[in-house]
């Protein structure tokens, strides 16, 4: 990545030098007019921008598609129809839908609450529709939904785009903190499943530790510190160090800004409602299949946490990373490989279709919404 950045910088510098030289000498460069040279540079910049934007859109699709292809190569897709029609209990899937909708409703209600301290008062329906639309938009371009919902509020309720984007940062900071807490608790109470993982892979932590002497521990600690220091130095020299630092700073500022929320108890209830609804939306799908109906709450919580972490990878709705992470954990809980593949494929596809339906509904509802030209 840094090699590409250097190459692009040198290329831009080269073209800038050529353009400056031609303008200062007021004469054609190699038989080409000054206007032609300017048009050529402009075309180069536009082409470069188009390529960069196309790469940002296609990369997540290619990554997710590659993971799915690797997972489902040689898979018998002809059995999917039989599973859907004869082996799946659709009533449990339908029962999970209201919780998927409720999670997004709570997010819309909570977002309206976080906008009040910055003197923005959008309609509740607009906030909810914007959230519906944002999730659907992220199916096409990952992470674009955060900007899309802010644009919806700007267009229909005249809400400041920068202010609404700032509240999104606050929301994500709180969600990230809650997910970290849930992850820590899950790891603490479900260490046995990771022991199963080591046993199945033939890895024994105790046997590894017994091979170390006190000198070995000391040398390992020194090497670890040295590696961490080297990574710190390298990160400071790389461009994305500042971006990571800015992101962490934004998360902290978002957490601190909660003191301005007028109704903290309601904010807390809505936050817990979001993630509680997400979990039930996922957990109830366990009862759709005989092979997963008896796995229990602990398995659902572990796979839910692992799946939530996996969707950080920027693919449409976590397609690919989510499938792999959840399928791997289900296998550790004793589910056969083929059954785990059925589960993740069907559950993810159906829940993604729900997101699409909500997005289409929101798009239609907003089309008939009356715009607010002034703040109330």
Secondary structure, DSSP 8 states (H G I E B T S, - for coil): -HHHHHHHHHHHHHHHHHHHHHHHHTS-BTTB-HHHHHHHHHHHHHHHHHHHHHHHHHHHHHHHHHHHHHHHTT--THHHHHIIIII--HHHHHHHHHHHHHHHHHHHHHHHHHHHTTT----HHHHHHHHHHHHHHHTTSTTHHHHHHHHHHHHHH---HHHHHHHHHHHHHHHHHHHHHHHHHHHHH-HHHHHHHHHHTT--HHHHHHT--HHHHHHHHHHHHHHHHHHHHHHHHSTHHHHHHHHHHHHHHHHHGGGG-S-HHHHHHHHHHHHHHHHHHHHGGGGGSTTTTTS-HHHHHHHHHHHHHHTTS-SGGGTTHHHHHHHHHHHHTT--HHHHHHHHHHHHHHHHHHHHHHHHHHHHHHHT----SS--
